[in-house]
Amino acid sequence: MSFASLGLSPALLRAVREQGYHAPTAVQSAALPPILAGRDVLALAQTGAGKTAAFALPLLQRLVASPPRPGPRALVLAPTRELAVQTAQLLRELAALLMHRPRVALAFGGVSINPQLMALRGGCDVMVATPGRLLDLLDHNGLTLAGVECLVLDEADRLLGQGFADELQRVLAQLPARRQSLLFSATFPPAVEALAAQLLREPVRIDIEEAPPQITQRAIQLDRAQRLPALRQMLRDAGWQRALVFVASRYTAELVSDKLHAHGFKAGVLHGELSQGARRDVLAALKDGSVAVLVATDVAARGLHVDALDAVVNYELPRSAADYTHRIGRTGRAGATGTAVSFICADSAENAESHFRLIEKRQGQRVPRERLPGFEPQAVATEAQATGGIKSTTRKSKKDKLREAAAQAAEGTRDGH
Ligand code: AMP
């Protein structure tokens, strides 16, 4: 399958080449023809499947094919600012090669509204926004949605999951009834189903679940105190060019990043309390290689899109199975292979083992437990010894750092060094 055979115009074919895409991904092959034909589309696609281009390309092609009109003529709603920024960026890069270069406006919350209002003064053809800020702009008469011909809901499950349902309905109420609607979602819970039923007219359904991202999942049992040394060893040995390490809090993110930095790793940090500028800088640093390990919280990493991420490490487990899917989906994108490593700590406050079992159950996949030589968990090993599961005690004479860290974690454990 080629982009040309899907009906893309020569200018967009050139834009696609400039993006470095050789052939369409599965969701692009399936979505381009019906979107170009003006049909509504409901696409079940994981992040990383190439879904942004799957709607951006045909949307732009349809836009430039008909005479200019006051805009916005297309509205893309995204759940997070990161996703909105990335989507607008792709749209702008693609649009740059078109004759009547469509203007792409971008709006998201958490920053001053004034520059966004100013930017809209000259009008726009495509509006990419998070729902809350779009409503603010509408309240300020920054734009009208009366001319919208095409609506895209990106990551609809997250849009609904993040409490945007009411805001979404308020936006939808302002859209003209006659329009094309495209809904992309990684999962299809009842709320998304209801939204699809409300929004879409005889949609073409696309489900590309048969081509999941190629992610090798690993679950490593170790003690909490061993996580940092184990992570350092993995980073050194695995040959990952770029890795994303997930933690549960801003505090841990800073801590882990600082410790890695102190050990000579090119570490960066991404969490919700960073300024927009700082986030942009660290993402740029990850892209250009000056940061190789990004330590992030879930909030900050939503919708994050980094090419060629070799590995995701769950330094701390995510709260929900949905977050797990989302986290590990940051690697193995667009046909590349990736590794997702989860640390399972028997001595963590929550019961990590049963929590991870729940995650496995939800995703319908079992991940074999492993131990890293030199980092075997004391708590679990002791228990196994008691039941005859582990034979020798020689593991106690391992490296210095193991002893050090084990000593820290030793309160409550019985064995003596
Ligand atoms: P998305 O699912 O839109 O987040 O895209 C995931 C990644 O796939 C992005 O980094 C895109 O640059 C990349 N990508 C999208 N389409 C293609 C394609 N046809 N060939 C290669 N990479 C692609």
Residues whose N, C-alpha, C, O or C-beta is under 5 A from the ligand:
A	BS01	AMP	G20 Y21 H22 A23 P24 T25 Q46 T47 G48 A49 G50 K51 T52 A53 H305 D307 R333 A334
